[in-house]
Amino acid sequence: MRLDHNIDLVKSLRNNFLPLDSSHINDSLPLTYQSEGFSMSETYKEISAKWLTTQLEFQKGFPENFPDNKHYRTSDGVMVKTLSELLIYERFKDAGLTLIYELPFVPNDYGPALYPDFAVLSPIDMKSVIFVEYVGRMDIQRYREDFARRVGRLIDNGYIPGVNLFFIFGDKDGNIDSLQITKVIADILGLRASLLS
């Protein structure tokens, strides 16, 4: 019963939001800086297809992160752990972003690899990797401690919250405010200021 409710909620959220498309970046610039005949969206698609192929090949060199916990399939066949991650993944895809679920990141501290929830190719410079973490169980002390360690290691490796490291928080029941997803997408696309004005 609860699962059916959650599935209906995810469908409703996906159907009621307009996608943010990276092609809007050019339109949001002052006229002086807008390019005619240049489609960042097409350029991003071309570059991101190559990035995706390379990164998926890299990912094959690592063991999968808790495969038995992955119960939900995205529209392109990627298995994720929670309905909230499924919603985030689909909203990012709808926005035109290229992303990989749990792409391994090897920090320079020689510790074990990290598996941030989402790695997104930046549509701004089309070479930087942005990590997005879904934070779902901050009510559990062990989860909070593990989260703090992982974030600390990412920060030690040059990731900056709000710049190339973003968080989407859920409550103890796994619910998320969809506006958080919209704001993170807008930040990644460089559209946050225009979204808020």
Number of C-alpha atoms within 10 A of each C-alpha: 6 7 9 9 10 15 14 12 14 18 12 11 13 17 10 8 13 11 16 21 17 25 19 15 20 17 12 15 13 8 9 6 10 13 12 7 6 11 15 18 18 12 14 22 18 11 16 21 13 10 17 16 11 11 16 14 11 12 17 11 9 11 9 13 13 8 11 8 11 13 12 16 14 14 11 8 8 13 17 20 16 17 20 24 24 20 21 24 24 18 22 23 17 16 19 20 25 22 24 20 19 19 24 25 15 15 16 12 10 7 9 11 15 17 18 21 22 24 24 24 23 21 26 14 9 16 14 13 17 21 27 24 19 19 20 21 17 15 11 10 10 11 14 15 12 11 16 12 12 16 19 12 18 21 14 13 13 11 18 15 14 13 11 18 21 21 16 20 19 18 13 13 9 15 13 20 12 18 11 15 21 21 16 20 24 21 17 25 21 18 19 15 10 11 13 8 5
